[in-house]
Amino acid sequence: MSARRILSLILMLVFVAGAGLPGLAQEQPADNPRAATGGAQTLEEILARQRGEIGKIDLGIRTERPPAETPPITGPLGPRGNLPLSDFWDKLRGGDPLDVLKPASPEAAMTTTGEQWRLLRVNVLRKYLGWAPLAVIALLAVVYLVRGPMRISGGRSGRTIARFDLFQRVAHWFMASVFLFLGATGLLILLGRELLVPLIGKQANAILLTASMQGHNLFGPIFIFSLLWMFFKFVPGNLFKIVDIKWMLKLGGLFGGHVSSGRYNFGEKAWFWLVMLVGLVLSVTGIVMLFPWLVADIRWVQLSNVLHVMGGVALISVAFGHIYMGSVGMEGSLDAMTRGEVDENWAKEHHDLWYEEVRGTSDSVKEAAE
Amino acid sequence: MSAIEILEGPLWKISAGIFVVFGLWRLAHILMTGRRRAKARPAGSPALGAVRTIFGHFLPSPTITHSSKTWFVTLMGYSFHLGLFALLLFAAPHVAFLKNQVLGFGWTPLPRWGFIVAAEFAFAGLLALWLRRMLDPVVRLISRPDDHIASGLTFLVMLTGCFALGEQSVVLRGIHLGLVELWLVYFPFSSLMHSFTWPLSRGLSGAMAGRRGTRA
């Protein structure tokens, strides 16, 4: 190596050392009293604060990160003790995200399933599922506009047949009233934050939601009563029979042709059992949410919430179809639940087997004009 | 003066005043109307007949117990009236309100669960009876608009009370109180007066029947 080359190397080292020294000098522990505490307030600062000497305290700790050269906090007085951050959260959080049935450790302060539940509720149930009833309404509006109401083929005969007795009708409207109230308040609870806050503001939404929640909780047990009442009033005649298979295969005559049916057709029976089964799910999950101490594990409450929302939204959505068919969608069907009687021609067209049964065994047909 | 102050202050006093004054006026009117004295010799005791009817009619007559309608009306009627009575007089917020705003003294309220159960029974009973009023062709025919207004107003008072159960919102309390005041104003001029007139009605029927030696 030539002398010239050695000299240039020495000069370069001197230059680099000279450029770097001032920066290093600023970060020496001797100049930064917080270096020993990892950026936290020193004992002197804490004592000064306690003496009320606020102006003398540097509050930079609250917003500034400690210098990079600060030694890692591993001593027992550090905020995490000797634990790395990942271990710290692992200890705090319990449960296995891939096995929701595995119980969380007793010392866990929060469960993995709790976060999953929150994400499911926010990102799926509230975001997508809550819109299902509106989608059904839109679909029914299209059906009505395209196809129009189903008219009685031969028109009204003027003679009626008794279809539902007084207590069947009272039980039906009792459940309908309670269900509509619960549906409306439930949807408000589910979607109020997204739908109403932009329209009415946070305060009005909070008032509406607290009212909805109280109403929903109070009417829940009444729904259970109505479910039992409906079951005992309507289960006769709602058991499935062979004739229902034919009805189902022809989709109830949706695309033309007559389909025989007894007192209740397959669609009505399916709706009845859907209400009973989903209603049972709603009742049980509602009870779990109302009285969470009944279950030992919080995950049952989270699961109940998800099932309650899914079942409720599903039932509300299908209920719109039921309401449509029972009112504007089919001529003469509303009479069954308001007056308890239906027109003879309506009965022949939609429930011919029942009509023949009634005609053959009773004299309940009477002139509507009477 | 804020809306809630008006509702709790002057409006409350006015509506409670109308309720008391006109309620008493109607009761006095009924008691003072009088009727022609019967000239026939009594075949039984009118007093005994009145007492027997007032208390005996708490249960349906054995002649009509075979009818499911009878049991429906009886059970739902008790469910509604006892539930309403319990939550009206023994709900903690009501006891506190009566103590602070009306009477100056209070009594032991129902625990919260008891109040909730009472409200469940009251709601279920009222809803079932109101629906029956609308769906039973005979009862529908003999029902007047007043009957529906009284039922609807009572239902709304109960519903807004239920909404305000959280005791978190002055607005909800104000809505409930406003409807209670409307209910109080409507009360003396409507079929709601049966809350006070039922013993008079039963007593008169029982006394007349007792005098004839029969049962009402």
Interface residues (C-beta under 8 A of the other chain):
Chain A: L166 F167 R169 V170 W173 F174 S177 V178 A206 I207 T210 A211 M213 Q214 G215 L218 F219 P221 I222 F225 T338 R339 G340
Chain B: S68 K69 F72 I116 A119 E120 F123 A124 L127 A128 L131 R132 M134 L135 D136 P137 L159 C162 F163 A164 L165 G166 Q168 S169 V171 L172
